[in-house]
C-alpha cells in the first residue's frame, strides 16, 4: 500500500473503533542466526494472520552479544479493527512493551462489547490455567482438574457463540 493508502485505512479503522499500536518484542538465544528469522516469522506468519489485524509491519534490530547470549528486538506497528484482538495478542505473545498510538483520546465501548471482551479474557485465562495445570500436576488430580477445566472452557465457548449470534 502507498503511504496515503495506509493513512486512509488507518483513519477509517480508528474512526470505527480500531486501534493502532506499537509492540516491542525481544528474543534471545545462544545461536545468533536463529533470532532474526524467528522475529520475521512472528511478524509475517503469526501476527499478520491473527484475527482482527488489518496490517502490521516491523523493524528488527541487529543482534548484540552479551556473555555468550545474543539478543535482538523488534518494533512492530499493528492496526487492529477493534480493541479485543489487541488484548488477545498481548496475552498470547507477551510483548515486552505496548504503546497505543491511536486513538489519542478516549475510547468508548458498548456494554455488549465489554461483556464480549471480558468473556474472551476469561477464556484466555482458562486456556492458560489448563496449560499450567497439565504441565505441573500429575495423576488422578490432574485428570479430574482437566475435566473441570474442559467443561468450563466449553461453557465459555458457548457463551461467546451466543454473544456473536446477537
DSSP file (Angstrom, degrees, kcal/mol; ACC not computed):
  #  RESIDUE AA STRUCTURE BP1 BP2  ACC     N-H-->O    O-->H-N    N-H-->O    O-->H-N    TCO  KAPPA ALPHA  PHI   PSI    X-CA   Y-CA   Z-CA
    1    1 A X              0   0    0      0, 0.0     2,-0.1     0, 0.0     0, 0.0   0.000 360.0 360.0 360.0 141.8    0.0    0.0    0.0
    2    2 A X    >>  -     0   0    0      1,-0.1     4,-2.3     4,-0.0     3,-0.6  -0.376 360.0-103.9 -71.9 159.2    1.2    3.5   -0.7
    3    3 A X  H 3> S+     0   0    0      1,-0.3     4,-2.4     2,-0.2     5,-0.2   0.884 122.4  50.1 -55.0 -42.8    1.7    5.8    2.3
    4    4 A X  H 3> S+     0   0    0      1,-0.2     4,-2.2     2,-0.2    -1,-0.3   0.835 109.0  52.9 -68.3 -30.1   -1.6    7.7    1.7
    5    5 A X  H <> S+     0   0    0     -3,-0.6     4,-2.7     2,-0.2     5,-0.2   0.904 109.1  49.2 -67.5 -41.3   -3.5    4.4    1.4
    6    6 A X  H  X S+     0   0    0     -4,-2.3     4,-2.7     2,-0.2    -2,-0.2   0.929 112.7  47.7 -62.0 -45.9   -2.1    3.3    4.8
    7    7 A X  H  X S+     0   0    0     -4,-2.4     4,-2.8    -5,-0.2    -2,-0.2   0.908 112.6  49.0 -61.5 -42.5   -3.1    6.6    6.3
    8    8 A X  H  X S+     0   0    0     -4,-2.2     4,-2.5     2,-0.2    -2,-0.2   0.938 113.5  45.5 -64.1 -47.5   -6.6    6.4    4.8
    9    9 A X  H  X S+     0   0    0     -4,-2.7     4,-2.6     2,-0.2     5,-0.2   0.916 114.3  49.7 -61.7 -43.5   -7.1    2.8    6.0
   10   10 A X  H  X S+     0   0    0     -4,-2.7     4,-2.7    -5,-0.2     5,-0.3   0.941 111.2  48.3 -60.9 -48.6   -5.8    3.7    9.4
   11   11 A X  H  X S+     0   0    0     -4,-2.8     4,-2.1     1,-0.2    -2,-0.2   0.913 113.2  48.2 -58.5 -44.4   -8.0    6.8    9.7
   12   12 A X  H  X S+     0   0    0     -4,-2.5     4,-1.0     2,-0.2    -2,-0.2   0.930 114.4  44.7 -63.7 -46.5  -11.1    4.8    8.7
   13   13 A X  H ><>S+     0   0    0     -4,-2.6     5,-3.3     1,-0.2     3,-0.6   0.921 113.2  49.2 -66.5 -44.0  -10.4    1.9   11.1
   14   14 A X  H ><5S+     0   0    0     -4,-2.7     3,-1.6     1,-0.2    -1,-0.2   0.883 107.4  56.1 -63.4 -37.9   -9.6    4.1   14.0
   15   15 A X  H 3<5S+     0   0    0     -4,-2.1    -1,-0.2    -5,-0.3    -2,-0.2   0.775 109.8  47.4 -63.6 -25.1  -12.8    6.2   13.4
   16   16 A X  T <<5S-     0   0    0     -4,-1.0    -1,-0.3    -3,-0.6    -2,-0.2   0.141 138.2 -76.9-103.4  18.6  -14.8    2.9   13.6
   17   17 A X  T < 5S+     0   0    0     -3,-1.6    -3,-0.2     1,-0.2    66,-0.2   0.499  84.1 143.4 103.4   4.6  -13.1    1.7   16.9
   18   18 A X      < -     0   0    0     -5,-3.3     2,-0.4    -6,-0.2    -1,-0.2  -0.257  37.4-143.1 -73.2 165.9   -9.8    0.4   15.5
   19   19 A X  E     -A   80   0A   0     61,-1.5    61,-2.9    63,-0.3     2,-0.5  -0.998   4.0-152.7-135.9 130.7   -6.6    0.7   17.4
   20   20 A X  E     +AB  79 102A   0     82,-2.7    81,-2.6    -2,-0.4    82,-1.8  -0.916  28.5 175.8-103.2 124.3   -3.1    1.5   16.1
   21   21 A X  E     -AB  78 100A   0     57,-2.9    57,-3.0    -2,-0.5     2,-0.5  -0.926  29.3-145.0-132.7 148.7   -0.4    0.0   18.4
   22   22 A X  E     -AB  77  99A   0     77,-2.9    77,-2.6    -2,-0.3     2,-0.3  -0.980  21.4-162.7-112.8 123.9    3.3   -0.4   18.5
   23   23 A X  E     -AB  76  98A   0     53,-3.3    53,-2.7    -2,-0.5     2,-0.5  -0.789   6.9-151.5-101.4 147.2    4.6   -3.6   20.1
   24   24 A X  E     +AB  75  97A   0     73,-2.4    72,-2.4    -2,-0.3    73,-1.5  -0.983  18.8 179.8-119.3 120.0    8.1   -4.2   21.4
   25   25 A X  E     -A   74   0A   0     49,-2.5    49,-2.6    -2,-0.5     2,-0.3  -0.905   6.4-170.8-117.4 146.0    9.3   -7.7   21.3
   26   26 A X  E     -A   73   0A   0     -2,-0.4     2,-0.3    47,-0.2    47,-0.2  -0.974   3.6-178.4-133.7 155.4   12.7   -9.1   22.4
   27   27 A X  E     -A   72   0A   0     45,-2.3    45,-2.3    -2,-0.3     2,-0.3  -0.993   4.1-166.5-150.2 148.1   14.2  -12.5   22.0
   28   28 A X  E     +A   71   0A   0     -2,-0.3     2,-0.3    43,-0.2    43,-0.2  -0.979  14.1 152.6-141.0 153.4   17.5  -14.2   23.0
   29   29 A X  E     -A   70   0A   0     41,-2.2    41,-3.0    -2,-0.3     6,-0.1  -0.970  50.1-115.6-166.3 162.7   19.4  -17.3   22.2
   30   30 A X  S    S+     0   0    0     -2,-0.3     2,-0.8    39,-0.2    41,-0.1   0.664 103.5  72.3 -79.5 -16.6   23.0  -18.6   22.1
   31   31 A X    >>  -     0   0    0      1,-0.2     3,-1.5    39,-0.1     4,-0.6  -0.868  66.5-165.9-104.0 104.7   22.6  -19.0   18.3
   32   32 A X  H >> S+     0   0    0     -2,-0.8     3,-0.9     1,-0.3     4,-0.6   0.828  83.7  63.9 -55.8 -36.5   22.7  -15.6   16.7
   33   33 A X  H 34 S+     0   0    0      1,-0.2     4,-0.5     2,-0.1    -1,-0.3   0.669  97.0  57.2 -69.4 -16.3   21.4  -16.9   13.3
   34   34 A X  H <> S+     0   0    0     -3,-1.5     4,-1.7     2,-0.1    -1,-0.2   0.764  91.6  72.4 -81.4 -26.2   18.1  -18.0   14.8
   35   35 A X  H <X S+     0   0    0     -3,-0.9     4,-1.9    -4,-0.6     5,-0.2   0.937  95.6  41.0 -65.9 -57.5   17.0  -14.6   16.2
   36   36 A X  H  X S+     0   0    0     -4,-0.6     4,-2.6     1,-0.2     5,-0.2   0.903 114.0  52.9 -63.3 -41.6   16.0  -12.5   13.2
   37   37 A X  H  > S+     0   0    0     -4,-0.5     4,-2.4     1,-0.2    -1,-0.2   0.883 107.6  53.4 -60.4 -35.0   14.2  -15.3   11.3
   38   38 A X  H  X S+     0   0    0     -4,-1.7     4,-2.2     2,-0.2    -1,-0.2   0.910 111.2  45.0 -64.6 -40.8   12.1  -16.0   14.5
   39   39 A X  H  X S+     0   0    0     -4,-1.9     4,-2.3     2,-0.2    -2,-0.2   0.870 111.0  52.9 -71.9 -35.6   11.0  -12.4   14.6
   40   40 A X  H  X S+     0   0    0     -4,-2.6     4,-3.0     2,-0.2     5,-0.5   0.928 110.8  48.4 -61.4 -43.4   10.3  -12.3   10.9
   41   41 A X  H  X>S+     0   0    0     -4,-2.4     4,-2.0    -5,-0.2     5,-1.1   0.911 109.1  53.5 -61.9 -43.1    8.1  -15.4   11.4
   42   42 A X  I  X>S+     0   0    0     -4,-2.2     5,-3.2     3,-0.2     4,-0.6   0.931 116.8  37.4 -56.6 -46.9    6.4  -13.7   14.3
   43   43 A X  I  <>S+     0   0    0     -4,-2.3     5,-1.7     3,-0.2    -2,-0.2   0.968 128.2  29.4 -71.7 -54.3    5.6  -10.6   12.2
   44   44 A X  I  <5S+     0   0    0     -4,-3.0    -3,-0.2    -5,-0.2    -2,-0.2   0.848 130.3  30.2 -81.4 -36.3    4.8  -12.2    8.8
   45   45 A X  I  <5S+     0   0    0     -4,-2.0    -3,-0.2    -5,-0.5    -1,-0.2   0.670 131.3  22.6-101.3 -18.1    3.4  -15.6    9.7
   46   46 A X  I >X<S+     0   0    0     -5,-1.1     3,-0.8    -4,-0.6     4,-0.5   0.791 123.0  37.3-113.2 -66.3    1.8  -15.1   13.1
   47   47 A X  G >4<S+     0   0    0     -5,-3.2     3,-1.6     1,-0.3    -4,-0.2   0.920 115.1  54.7 -59.0 -45.2    0.8  -11.5   13.9
   48   48 A X  G 34<S+     0   0    0     -5,-1.7    -1,-0.3    -6,-0.3    -4,-0.1   0.782 110.3  47.7 -60.3 -26.9   -0.3  -10.7   10.4
   49   49 A X  G <4 S+     0   0    0     -3,-0.8    -1,-0.3    -6,-0.1    -2,-0.2   0.440  85.5 116.3 -95.9  -0.4   -2.7  -13.7   10.4
   50   50 A X  S X< S-     0   0    0     -3,-1.6     3,-1.8    -4,-0.5     2,-0.1  -0.381  78.9 -94.0 -70.2 147.3   -4.3  -13.1   13.7
   51   51 A X  T 3  S+     0   0    0      1,-0.2    -1,-0.1    -2,-0.1     3,-0.1  -0.357 110.2  20.0 -57.5 132.3   -8.0  -12.3   13.9
   52   52 A X  T 3  S+     0   0    0      1,-0.3    29,-2.5    -3,-0.1     2,-0.5   0.361  86.7 130.2  90.2  -5.2   -8.6   -8.6   13.8
   53   53 A X  E <   +C   80   0A   0     -3,-1.8    -1,-0.3    27,-0.2    27,-0.2  -0.731  30.3 179.9 -85.5 124.1   -5.3   -7.5   12.4
   54   54 A X  E     -     0   0A   0     25,-3.4     2,-0.3    -2,-0.5    -1,-0.2   0.892  68.5 -24.3 -86.5 -48.6   -5.7   -5.1    9.4
   55   55 A X  E     -C   79   0A   0     24,-1.0    24,-2.5     2,-0.0    -1,-0.4  -0.980  58.0-169.9-155.3 160.7   -2.0   -4.7    8.8
   56   56 A X  E     +C   78   0A   0     -2,-0.3     2,-0.3    22,-0.2    22,-0.2  -0.981   6.4 172.6-152.0 149.0    1.3   -4.9   10.6
   57   57 A X  E     +C   77   0A   0     20,-2.1    20,-3.1    -2,-0.3     2,-0.3  -0.984  10.1 178.1-151.2 152.4    4.9   -4.0    9.8
   58   58 A X  E     -C   76   0A   0     -2,-0.3     2,-0.4    18,-0.3    18,-0.2  -0.943  24.3-132.0-151.2 170.2    8.1   -4.0   11.9
   59   59 A X  E     -C   75   0A   0     16,-2.2    16,-2.3    -2,-0.3     2,-0.5  -0.985  19.5-151.3-127.9 142.2   11.7   -3.4   12.1
   60   60 A X  E     -C   74   0A   0     -2,-0.4    14,-0.2    14,-0.2     2,-0.1  -0.944  13.4-132.5-119.1 130.5   14.2   -5.8   13.7
   61   61 A X        -     0   0    0     12,-3.0     2,-0.3    -2,-0.5     3,-0.1  -0.396  31.1 -98.5 -76.8 155.2   17.4   -4.8   15.3
   62   62 A X        -     0   0    0      1,-0.1    -1,-0.1    -2,-0.1     9,-0.1  -0.570  50.9-102.8 -69.0 134.0   20.8   -6.4   14.6
   63   63 A X        -     0   0    0     -2,-0.3     2,-0.3   -31,-0.1     9,-0.2  -0.275  35.1-155.8 -61.1 143.4   21.5   -9.0   17.4
   64   64 A X  E     -D   71   0A   0      7,-2.6     7,-2.5    -3,-0.1     2,-0.4  -0.902  10.9-128.6-118.1 152.8   24.0   -8.0   20.0
   65   65 A X  E     +D   70   0A   0     -2,-0.3     2,-0.3     5,-0.2     5,-0.2  -0.821  25.4 172.6-105.8 138.7   26.1  -10.4   22.2
   66   66 A X  E >  S-D   69   0A   0      3,-2.7     3,-1.5    -2,-0.4    -2,-0.0  -0.880  74.3 -25.6-144.9 109.9   26.4  -10.3   26.0
   67   67 A X  T 3  S-     0   0    0     -2,-0.3     3,-0.1     1,-0.3    -2,-0.0   0.873 126.7 -46.3  55.4  43.4   28.2  -13.1   27.8
   68   68 A X  T 3  S+     0   0    0      1,-0.2     2,-0.5   -38,-0.0    -1,-0.3   0.436 118.7 106.8  84.1  -1.3   27.5  -15.7   25.1
   69   69 A X  E <   - D   0  66A   0     -3,-1.5    -3,-2.7   -38,-0.0     2,-0.4  -0.936  57.4-149.3-112.7 132.3   23.9  -14.8   24.7
   70   70 A X  E     -AD  29  65A   0    -41,-3.0   -41,-2.2    -2,-0.5     2,-0.4  -0.807  16.6-174.5 -98.7 141.7   22.6  -12.9   21.7
   71   71 A X  E     +AD  28  64A   0     -7,-2.5    -7,-2.6    -2,-0.4     2,-0.3  -0.993   8.0 169.3-136.8 142.9   19.6  -10.6   22.0
   72   72 A X  E     -A   27   0A   0    -45,-2.3   -45,-2.3    -2,-0.4     2,-0.3  -0.935  14.0-150.9-143.3 168.5   17.6   -8.7   19.5
   73   73 A X  E     -A   26   0A   0     -2,-0.3   -12,-3.0   -47,-0.2     2,-0.4  -0.939   1.0-151.1-140.1 161.9   14.4   -6.7   19.5
   74   74 A X  E     -AC  25  60A   0    -49,-2.6   -49,-2.5    -2,-0.3     2,-0.6  -0.994   6.7-151.8-134.1 141.3   11.6   -5.8   17.1
   75   75 A X  E     -AC  24  59A   0    -16,-2.3   -16,-2.2    -2,-0.4     2,-0.5  -0.973  23.3-172.7-108.9 120.6    9.3   -2.8   17.0
   76   76 A X  E     -AC  23  58A   0    -53,-2.7   -53,-3.3    -2,-0.6     2,-0.5  -0.961  13.9-155.1-123.7 121.9    6.0   -3.9   15.3
   77   77 A X  E     -AC  22  57A   0    -20,-3.1   -20,-2.1    -2,-0.5     2,-0.4  -0.835  19.5-177.1 -95.4 128.7    3.2   -1.5   14.4
   78   78 A X  E     -AC  21  56A   0    -57,-3.0   -57,-2.9    -2,-0.5     2,-0.6  -0.988  19.6-153.3-131.5 133.8   -0.2   -3.2   14.1
   79   79 A X  E     -AC  20  55A   0    -24,-2.5   -25,-3.4    -2,-0.4   -24,-1.0  -0.939  18.2-165.8-103.9 122.8   -3.6   -1.8   13.2
   80   80 A X  E     -AC  19  53A   0    -61,-2.9   -61,-1.5    -2,-0.6   -27,-0.2  -0.790  25.0-136.8-104.7 149.7   -6.5   -3.7   14.7
   81   81 A X  S    S-     0   0    0    -29,-2.5     2,-0.3    -2,-0.3   -28,-0.1   0.664  88.2  -1.0 -78.7 -14.6  -10.1   -3.4   13.7
   82   82 A X  S  > S-     0   0    0    -30,-0.3     4,-0.5   -63,-0.1   -63,-0.3  -0.940  80.2 -96.1-160.1 178.5  -11.1   -3.3   17.3
   83   83 A X  H >> S+     0   0    0     -2,-0.3     4,-1.4   -66,-0.2     3,-0.8   0.868 106.4  65.5 -74.6 -38.7   -9.8   -3.4   20.9
   84   84 A X  H 3> S+     0   0    0      1,-0.3     4,-2.5     2,-0.2     5,-0.2   0.857  94.7  56.7 -62.0 -39.7  -10.2   -7.1   21.7
   85   85 A X  H 3> S+     0   0    0      1,-0.2     4,-2.2     2,-0.2    -1,-0.3   0.862 105.1  55.4 -58.8 -31.5   -7.7   -8.5   19.1
   86   86 A X  H <X S+     0   0    0     -3,-0.8     4,-2.3    -4,-0.5    -1,-0.2   0.922 107.4  48.5 -62.3 -44.4   -5.1   -6.3   20.8
   87   87 A X  H  X S+     0   0    0     -4,-1.4     4,-2.4     1,-0.2    -2,-0.2   0.918 109.9  52.5 -61.9 -43.8   -5.9   -7.9   24.2
   88   88 A X  H  X S+     0   0    0     -4,-2.5     4,-2.9     1,-0.2     5,-0.2   0.917 110.9  46.1 -59.2 -44.5   -5.6  -11.4   22.6
   89   89 A X  H  X S+     0   0    0     -4,-2.2     4,-2.6     2,-0.2     5,-0.4   0.894 109.9  54.2 -67.9 -38.6   -2.2  -10.6   21.1
   90   90 A X  H  X S+     0   0    0     -4,-2.3     4,-1.0     1,-0.2    -1,-0.2   0.920 115.4  40.5 -60.0 -42.6   -1.0   -9.1   24.4
   91   91 A X  H  < S+     0   0    0     -4,-2.4    -2,-0.2     1,-0.2    -1,-0.2   0.931 121.1  41.3 -68.8 -46.3   -2.0  -12.3   26.2
   92   92 A X  H  < S+     0   0    0     -4,-2.9    -2,-0.2    -5,-0.2    -3,-0.2   0.748 125.8  29.3 -80.5 -25.3   -0.8  -14.7   23.6
   93   93 A X  H  < S-     0   0    0     -4,-2.6    -1,-0.2    -5,-0.2    -3,-0.2   0.514  85.8-146.1-116.0  -6.8    2.5  -13.2   22.5
   94   94 A X     <  -     0   0    0     -4,-1.0    -4,-0.1    -5,-0.4    -3,-0.1   0.889  19.2-156.8  44.1  63.2    3.6  -11.3   25.7
   95   95 A X        -     0   0    0     -5,-0.2   -70,-0.2    -6,-0.2     3,-0.1  -0.287  21.5-125.7 -64.6 156.0    5.4   -8.3   24.2
   96   96 A X  S    S+     0   0    0    -72,-2.4     2,-0.3     1,-0.2   -71,-0.2   0.770  91.0   4.4 -71.6 -25.8    8.0   -6.5   26.3
   97   97 A X  E     -B   24   0A   0    -73,-1.5   -73,-2.4     2,-0.0     2,-0.4  -0.992  59.6-156.8-157.1 155.8    6.1   -3.3   25.7
   98   98 A X  E     -B   23   0A   0     -2,-0.3     2,-0.5   -75,-0.2   -75,-0.2  -0.997   7.4-173.9-138.0 130.9    2.9   -1.9   24.2
   99   99 A X  E     -B   22   0A   0    -77,-2.6   -77,-2.9    -2,-0.4     2,-0.7  -0.979  17.9-144.0-127.1 118.6    2.3    1.7   23.0
  100  100 A X  E     +B   21   0A   0     -2,-0.5   -79,-0.2   -79,-0.2     3,-0.1  -0.729  20.7 176.8 -82.0 117.8   -1.1    2.8   21.9
  101  101 A X  E     +     0   0A   0    -81,-2.6     2,-0.3    -2,-0.7   -80,-0.2   0.844  53.6  57.9 -89.2 -39.5   -0.5    5.3   19.0
  102  102 A X  E    S+B   20   0A   0    -82,-1.8   -82,-2.7     1,-0.1    -1,-0.3  -0.987  85.6  39.3-149.7 142.6   -4.2    5.9   18.1
  103  103 A X        -     0   0    0     -2,-0.3    -1,-0.1   -84,-0.2     4,-0.1   0.527  65.9-168.2 -71.2 160.7   -6.7    6.8   19.1
  104  104 A X        +     0   0    0     -2,-0.2     3,-0.1     2,-0.1    -2,-0.1   0.569  68.2  44.3 -96.6 -11.0   -5.1    9.5   21.2
  105  105 A X  S    S-     0   0    0      1,-0.3     2,-0.1     0, 0.0    -3,-0.0   0.007 107.1 -37.3-107.6-144.5   -8.1   10.4   23.2
  106  106 A X        -     0   0    0     -2,-0.1     2,-0.4     1,-0.0    -1,-0.3  -0.424  46.3-146.1 -81.2 155.6  -10.7    8.3   25.0
  107  107 A X        -     0   0    0     -2,-0.1     2,-0.4    -3,-0.1    -1,-0.0  -0.959  11.8-157.3-117.2 142.0  -12.2    5.1   23.7
  108  108 A X        -     0   0    0     -2,-0.4     2,-0.4     0, 0.0     0, 0.0  -0.921   5.5-165.1-119.5 148.7  -15.8    4.1   24.4
  109  109 A X        -     0   0    0     -2,-0.4     2,-0.2     4,-0.0   -92,-0.0  -0.974  20.3-123.8-131.2 143.7  -17.4    0.7   24.4
  110  110 A X    >>  -     0   0    0     -2,-0.4     4,-2.2     1,-0.1     3,-0.5  -0.518  35.4-110.3 -76.4 155.0  -20.9   -0.6   24.3
  111  111 A X  H 3> S+     0   0    0      1,-0.3     4,-2.7     2,-0.2     5,-0.2   0.902 119.1  52.7 -56.0 -44.2  -21.9   -2.9   27.2
  112  112 A X  H 3> S+     0   0    0      1,-0.2     4,-2.1     2,-0.2    -1,-0.3   0.833 107.7  52.7 -65.1 -29.3  -22.1   -5.9   24.9
  113  113 A X  H <> S+     0   0    0     -3,-0.5     4,-2.5     2,-0.2    -1,-0.2   0.923 110.7  46.5 -68.4 -43.6  -18.6   -5.2   23.6
  114  114 A X  H  X S+     0   0    0     -4,-2.2     4,-2.7     2,-0.2    -2,-0.2   0.907 112.0  51.0 -63.5 -41.6  -17.2   -5.0   27.2
  115  115 A X  H  X S+     0   0    0     -4,-2.7     4,-2.4    -5,-0.2    -1,-0.2   0.916 110.8  49.0 -62.2 -41.9  -19.0   -8.2   28.0
  116  116 A X  H  X S+     0   0    0     -4,-2.1     4,-2.5    -5,-0.2    -2,-0.2   0.907 110.9  49.9 -62.8 -42.7  -17.5   -9.9   25.0
  117  117 A X  H  X S+     0   0    0     -4,-2.5     4,-2.7     2,-0.2    -2,-0.2   0.926 111.4  48.5 -62.1 -44.8  -14.1   -8.7   25.9
  118  118 A X  H  X S+     0   0    0     -4,-2.7     4,-2.4     2,-0.2    -2,-0.2   0.893 111.3  50.0 -64.5 -39.2  -14.4  -10.0   29.4
  119  119 A X  H  X S+     0   0    0     -4,-2.4     4,-2.3     2,-0.2    -1,-0.2   0.919 111.5  49.0 -63.5 -43.2  -15.7  -13.4   28.2
  120  120 A X  H  X S+     0   0    0     -4,-2.5     4,-2.3     2,-0.2    -2,-0.2   0.914 111.9  48.7 -62.3 -42.8  -12.7  -13.6   25.8
  121  121 A X  H  X S+     0   0    0     -4,-2.7     4,-2.3     1,-0.2    -2,-0.2   0.897 110.1  51.3 -65.2 -39.4  -10.3  -12.7   28.6
  122  122 A X  H  X S+     0   0    0     -4,-2.4     4,-2.1     1,-0.2    -1,-0.2   0.904 109.8  50.5 -63.3 -39.7  -11.9  -15.3   30.9
  123  123 A X  H  X S+     0   0    0     -4,-2.3     4,-2.3     2,-0.2    -2,-0.2   0.903 108.9  51.0 -64.8 -41.2  -11.5  -17.9   28.1
  124  124 A X  H  X S+     0   0    0     -4,-2.3     4,-2.4     1,-0.2     5,-0.2   0.914 108.8  52.4 -60.3 -42.7   -7.8  -17.0   27.7
  125  125 A X  H  X S+     0   0    0     -4,-2.3     4,-2.6     1,-0.2    -2,-0.2   0.900 108.4  50.3 -60.7 -41.7   -7.3  -17.4   31.4
  126  126 A X  H  X S+     0   0    0     -4,-2.1     4,-2.7     2,-0.2    -1,-0.2   0.911 109.5  51.3 -63.8 -42.5   -8.9  -20.8   31.3
  127  127 A X  H  X S+     0   0    0     -4,-2.3     4,-2.2     2,-0.2    -2,-0.2   0.927 113.2  44.4 -61.3 -45.6   -6.6  -21.9   28.4
  128  128 A X  H  X S+     0   0    0     -4,-2.4     4,-2.6     2,-0.2     5,-0.2   0.901 112.5  51.7 -67.4 -40.1   -3.5  -20.7   30.3
  129  129 A X  H  X S+     0   0    0     -4,-2.6     4,-2.9    -5,-0.2     5,-0.2   0.928 109.7  50.5 -60.4 -43.7   -4.7  -22.3   33.5
  130  130 A X  H  X S+     0   0    0     -4,-2.7     4,-2.7     1,-0.2    -2,-0.2   0.919 110.2  49.8 -61.2 -44.0   -5.2  -25.6   31.7
  131  131 A X  H  X S+     0   0    0     -4,-2.2     4,-1.4     2,-0.2    -1,-0.2   0.937 113.2  45.5 -60.5 -46.9   -1.7  -25.4   30.2
  132  132 A X  H  X S+     0   0    0     -4,-2.6     4,-0.7     1,-0.2     5,-0.3   0.926 113.7  49.2 -63.7 -44.8   -0.1  -24.8   33.5
  133  133 A X  H >X S+     0   0    0     -4,-2.9     4,-2.6     1,-0.2     3,-1.0   0.922 109.8  51.1 -61.3 -45.3   -2.1  -27.5   35.3
  134  134 A X  H 3< S+     0   0    0     -4,-2.7    -1,-0.2     1,-0.2    -2,-0.2   0.790 114.1  44.6 -64.8 -27.0   -1.3  -30.1   32.6
  135  135 A X  H 3< S+     0   0    0     -4,-1.4    -1,-0.2    -3,-0.2    -2,-0.2   0.474 124.3  31.4 -97.6  -1.8    2.4  -29.3   32.9
  136  136 A X  H << S+     0   0    0     -3,-1.0    -2,-0.2    -4,-0.7    -3,-0.2   0.715 105.1  67.9-119.3 -45.1    2.6  -29.2   36.7
  137  137 A X     <  -     0   0    0     -4,-2.6     2,-0.3    -5,-0.3    -1,-0.0  -0.373  60.9-164.2 -82.3 159.8    0.0  -31.7   38.1
  138  138 A X    >>  -     0   0    0     -2,-0.1     4,-0.8    -3,-0.0     3,-0.5  -0.927  39.1  -0.7-137.0 161.2    0.1  -35.4   37.8
  139  139 A X  H 3> S-     0   0    0     -2,-0.3     4,-1.8     1,-0.2     3,-0.3  -0.166 112.8 -11.9  70.4-149.8   -2.1  -38.5   38.3
  140  140 A X  H 3> S+     0   0    0      1,-0.2     4,-2.3     2,-0.2    -1,-0.2   0.849 132.2  55.8 -61.3 -39.6   -5.7  -38.6   39.3
  141  141 A X  H <> S+     0   0    0     -3,-0.5     4,-2.3     1,-0.2    -1,-0.2   0.890 106.6  51.7 -61.8 -38.7   -5.9  -35.0   40.5
  142  142 A X  H  X S+     0   0    0     -4,-0.8     4,-2.9    -3,-0.3    -2,-0.2   0.938 109.4  48.7 -63.1 -47.6   -4.7  -33.9   37.0
  143  143 A X  H  X S+     0   0    0     -4,-1.8     4,-2.0     1,-0.2    -2,-0.2   0.912 112.7  48.0 -61.0 -43.8   -7.4  -35.9   35.2
  144  144 A X  H  X S+     0   0    0     -4,-2.3     4,-1.9     1,-0.2    -1,-0.2   0.920 114.5  45.6 -63.0 -44.5  -10.1  -34.5   37.5
  145  145 A X  H  X S+     0   0    0     -4,-2.3     4,-2.7    -5,-0.2    -2,-0.2   0.886 109.6  54.9 -68.2 -38.9   -9.0  -30.9   37.1
  146  146 A X  H  X S+     0   0    0     -4,-2.9     4,-2.7     1,-0.2    -1,-0.2   0.909 108.0  50.1 -59.5 -41.8   -8.6  -31.3   33.3
  147  147 A X  H  X S+     0   0    0     -4,-2.0     4,-2.3     2,-0.2    -1,-0.2   0.919 111.6  47.8 -63.4 -43.5  -12.2  -32.4   33.1
  148  148 A X  H  X S+     0   0    0     -4,-1.9     4,-2.2     2,-0.2    -2,-0.2   0.915 113.3  47.4 -63.6 -43.1  -13.4  -29.5   35.1
  149  149 A X  H  X S+     0   0    0     -4,-2.7     4,-2.8     2,-0.2    -2,-0.2   0.910 111.3  51.2 -65.6 -42.4  -11.3  -27.0   33.0
  150  150 A X  H  X S+     0   0    0     -4,-2.7     4,-2.4     1,-0.2    -2,-0.2   0.916 111.0  48.4 -60.3 -43.5  -12.6  -28.6   29.8
  151  151 A X  H  X S+     0   0    0     -4,-2.3     4,-2.1     2,-0.2    -1,-0.2   0.901 112.8  48.2 -63.6 -40.9  -16.2  -28.3   31.0
  152  152 A X  H  X S+     0   0    0     -4,-2.2     4,-2.3     2,-0.2    -2,-0.2   0.909 111.1  50.3 -66.9 -41.4  -15.6  -24.7   32.0
  153  153 A X  H  X S+     0   0    0     -4,-2.8     4,-2.6     2,-0.2    -2,-0.2   0.902 109.4  51.4 -63.3 -41.1  -13.9  -23.8   28.7
  154  154 A X  H  X S+     0   0    0     -4,-2.4     4,-2.3     2,-0.2    -1,-0.2   0.914 109.1  50.3 -62.5 -43.1  -16.9  -25.4   26.8
  155  155 A X  H  X S+     0   0    0     -4,-2.1     4,-2.0     1,-0.2    -1,-0.2   0.914 111.2  49.7 -60.5 -42.6  -19.3  -23.3   28.8
  156  156 A X  H  X S+     0   0    0     -4,-2.3     4,-2.3     2,-0.2    -2,-0.2   0.909 109.2  51.0 -62.8 -43.3  -17.3  -20.2   27.9
  157  157 A X  H  X S+     0   0    0     -4,-2.6     4,-2.5     1,-0.2    -1,-0.2   0.905 109.4  51.3 -60.7 -41.5  -17.2  -21.0   24.2
  158  158 A X  H  X S+     0   0    0     -4,-2.3     4,-2.1     1,-0.2    -1,-0.2   0.896 109.9  49.4 -63.2 -40.0  -21.0  -21.5   24.2
  159  159 A X  H  X S+     0   0    0     -4,-2.0     4,-2.1     2,-0.2    -1,-0.2   0.900 110.7  49.8 -65.3 -40.5  -21.4  -18.1   25.9
  160  160 A X  H  X S+     0   0    0     -4,-2.3     4,-2.5     2,-0.2    -2,-0.2   0.910 109.5  51.5 -64.3 -41.9  -19.1  -16.4   23.3
  161  161 A X  H  X S+     0   0    0     -4,-2.5     4,-1.7     1,-0.2    -2,-0.2   0.895 108.7  51.1 -61.9 -40.7  -21.1  -18.1   20.5
  162  162 A X  H  X S+     0   0    0     -4,-2.1     4,-0.8     2,-0.2    -1,-0.2   0.907 110.5  49.9 -60.5 -42.0  -24.3  -16.7   22.0
  163  163 A X  H >< S+     0   0    0     -4,-2.1     3,-0.8     1,-0.2    -2,-0.2   0.914 110.4  49.5 -63.0 -43.9  -22.7  -13.2   22.1
  164  164 A X  H 3< S+     0   0    0     -4,-2.5    -1,-0.2     1,-0.2    -2,-0.2   0.782 104.9  58.8 -67.5 -27.6  -21.6  -13.5   18.5
  165  165 A X  H 3<        0   0    0     -4,-1.7    -1,-0.2     1,-0.2    -2,-0.2   0.701 360.0 360.0 -74.8 -19.2  -25.1  -14.5   17.3
  166  166 A X    <<        0   0    0     -3,-0.8    -1,-0.2    -4,-0.8    -2,-0.2   0.477 360.0 360.0 -74.8 360.0  -26.6  -11.3   18.7
